C-alpha cells in the first residue's frame, strides 16, 4: 500500500518505491548537483548554460556517483540534466522544487517525472530550507504537496528538506513519505573535528528517524575544504572517510520500516555565487570538485564507495 496523501502510511514497505530499492543496493551513491557553470540567481543563465557544460559536469561525476539530487526546476535546464543523466546511465534522481509557491515549477517537475519514470529511481523534494529561512510557509508547502501528490505517479515518493532545527516542527516531520534533512555540523556543532562531526551527523539522523518513525535520507552534510582555519582538503577527506565507514543503510526500527540512508554526498561543485549571496566564504567550498571539474581528494572516498556495486 502506497500513501496517497502527504504522509506515509504504516504499511508502506521498503520495496514499494524504486528509490528505496536503489538506496539499498551496495555502492549506490548520490550527490547534490548544481551545474558548475550556472549562477541560478539570474534566470536567463539557465538558457545560456550550454548542454556541453552539463555533459562535462555529469561525466566528471559519473566515476563516483550514479545518482543525483537537484535543487530546483527550470524548463531551460532541468530537462537537459535528466536527458544527459539518462545517456550517462545514472540510476536515480531526487528532483527538487525550489519554490513550492510556483505552480509552473511543480507542474514541470511532475511532467519530468512521468517522462522519466522508467529511466530512473525517482523521488521529488518539495522545497529546501524555505520554512526555516522564511521563503515560504507551512501552508505553501501543504498546497504544493497536495498538488504534487495528485500529479505524481503513485509509486514515486515525495519529501521536503529543512535544516536539522526545522524538524522540531511536527508538520515538517509528518510531511511526505520519508525525511530528507540537511544536517550540517559546520553550523550546528562547529567545534567538532572532522571525524567527530561525521559521527555527530549520523547520531542526529538516527535520533530524528526514531522520533519521526519514517525512513530518513541524509540529504546534505559535509565539510568544506576551505573558508576557515580548520577547513582544508585533508579535513574534508577525513570527514567523508569517517562518514562512509558507517552502514550505507541502517535499520532503526525494522518492525516499523524505519531506516537511515547515508549514501549522499554534498556537493558536486564549488559554487562561488553561493558565497556572494550568503556572505559566508565557506559556502563556495563544499564541492568535491572545483569549478574547473578538478576532483579534490575527498572525491576518491566516494569513488571507492561506489566500487561496492
Beta strands, then each sheet from edge to edge (+ up, - down):
strand 1: 30-32
strand 2: 67-69
strand 3: 92-97
strand 4: 121-128
strand 5: 157-161
strand 6: 216-217
strand 7: 249-253
strand 8: 258-261
strand 9: 264-265
sheet 1: 5+ 4+ 3+ 2+ 1+ 9+
sheet 2: 6+ 8+ 7-
end
